[in-house]
Structure formats: C-alpha cells, structure tokens
Amino acid sequence: MGVWLGPNGILVEAIMLDDRPMLRVSHVVDGHRYLQGYCASVAELGRHGVDLAQLVERPAGAERLTG
C-alpha cells in the first residue's frame, strides 16, 4: 500500500475497497483525518484538490499522519 502526503494536510492512500484498487483522499487537521472521497484512477485526484506535483511519498515506518 502506498501513502503520499501533500500540502495543507492532504493524504492519499492506495487501498483495496470491495476487491477493487482505489485511492482514498483525506485531509488531516490537528491529528484528525477527514475523508474527502475515493478515486478509481489517478486522473480523478484533481476533483479533490490534489496536485500530483506536490505529493511526496510518506517514508516507511512513519506512524504519524502529518501534512
């Protein structure tokens, strides 16, 4: 599973949802995660305000969800 962080607390995770690969887009504010939506493809991320050029992969072993 991949996890990417964006500016302003954006969190993008590659997950399996009902046996389908999906991207879950969340917004982390003060340690609380708020779901923005699910995407079936990378092309859909823009609908949730995600700029692919600003995403960075979360380092392995990083436990805290920070943006």
C-alpha positions in Angstrom: 0.0 0.0 0.0 1.3 3.4 -0.9 0.8 6.6 1.1 1.5 10.1 -0.2 1.4 13.4 1.6 0.5 16.8 0.1 0.5 20.3 1.3 -2.1 21.5 3.8 -2.7 18.0 5.3 -3.7 16.2 2.1 -3.3 12.4 2.5 -3.6 10.0 -0.4 -3.6 6.2 0.2 -3.7 3.3 -2.2 -6.2 0.8 -0.7 -8.4 -2.1 -1.7 -12.2 -1.4 -1.4 -14.5 -4.3 -2.2 -11.8 -6.1 -4.1 -11.0 -3.0 -6.2 -7.9 -0.9 -6.0 -8.8 2.7 -5.1 -7.2 5.9 -3.9 -8.6 7.3 -0.7 -8.2 11.1 -0.3 -8.2 12.5 3.2 -7.4 15.8 4.9 -5.6 15.7 8.2 -6.3 18.6 10.6 -4.9 18.7 14.1 -4.3 14.9 14.1 -7.9 14.2 12.9 -8.5 12.6 9.5 -11.4 13.8 7.4 -12.4 11.7 4.3 -12.7 13.7 1.1 -13.5 10.8 -1.2 -12.4 7.8 -3.2 -10.9 7.8 -6.7 -10.7 4.8 -9.1 -7.9 6.4 -11.1 -5.1 9.0 -10.7 -6.8 11.2 -13.2 -9.7 11.7 -10.7 -7.5 13.1 -7.9 -7.8 16.7 -9.3 -11.5 16.7 -8.3 -10.4 16.5 -4.7 -7.9 19.3 -5.0 -4.8 17.1 -5.2 -1.9 18.4 -7.3 0.2 15.4 -8.2 3.3 17.5 -8.5 3.1 18.4 -4.8 2.7 14.8 -3.4 5.6 13.2 -1.6 5.7 9.6 -0.5 5.5 9.0 3.2 8.7 7.4 4.5 8.4 3.8 5.5 7.8 3.4 9.3 6.4 6.9 9.7 3.5 6.5 12.1 2.1 10.0 12.4 -0.3 11.3 9.8 1.0 14.8 9.2 0.7 17.0 6.2 
